[in-house]
Amino acid sequence: MENSKMNNAAQELMQAVYKNAKMGSDAVTTIIGKTKDAKLREELTSQLESYYGFETAAKNKLLEMSVEAKDPGMLSKLPADISIKMSTMMDSSNSKIAELMIGGYNMGIVDIQKSMNQAENEGVSEDVMNIANGIMAFEEGSAEKMKKYL
C-alpha cells in the first residue's frame, strides 16, 4: 500500500474521531443543562469526560502526523444545537433526553464505521484503528446505558 495514501486515510479517520468527539461533547454540554434527574446528569457528565478523552487522543495522534485537528464547522454544529433546544423546549423528560442522545450516538457510530471501513482498506495502523474502535465501543455502550431512561 502506498504510504501517503495510508497516511491520508489515518488522518481522515482521526479527523472523523475528533469531529465525532467534539460534536458529542458539544451535544452533551447543551443537553446537560436541560437535565433535571441527578443520575442522568451524572451519566452525561461521565460521558462528557469520555468525549474529552477521545478529542484529546485524536488531536494528539493528528499532531504526531503533523496535522491540525479540524473543528466541526458552525454549519455542522448548528442543526444539532437547534434540534436539542427545540426538542427539549416542550419536553425535557429523561425519556426525551435519552432519545436525543441515542440518536446522536447512532449518527456518530455510522460516521465512524464508514471512516473505519475506508481506513481498513488502506491499511491504517493498529493504534489509529484502536482509537476509532474505542469511540465506537464507547458510543455503543452509551446508547445502551441511555435505554433505561426511555
HUUR-V655185 format. One record per helix or strand. SS is the DSSP state (@ for helix, = for strand). FROM is the first residue (numbers start at 1). LEN is the number of residues. If there is no record, write none. Layout:
# HUUR-V655185
ss->SS from->FROM len->LEN
ss->SS from->FROM len->LEN
This chain:
# HUUR-V655185
ss->@ from->3 len->30
ss->@ from->38 len->27
ss->@ from->74 len->17
ss->@ from->94 len->28
ss->@ from->126 len->22
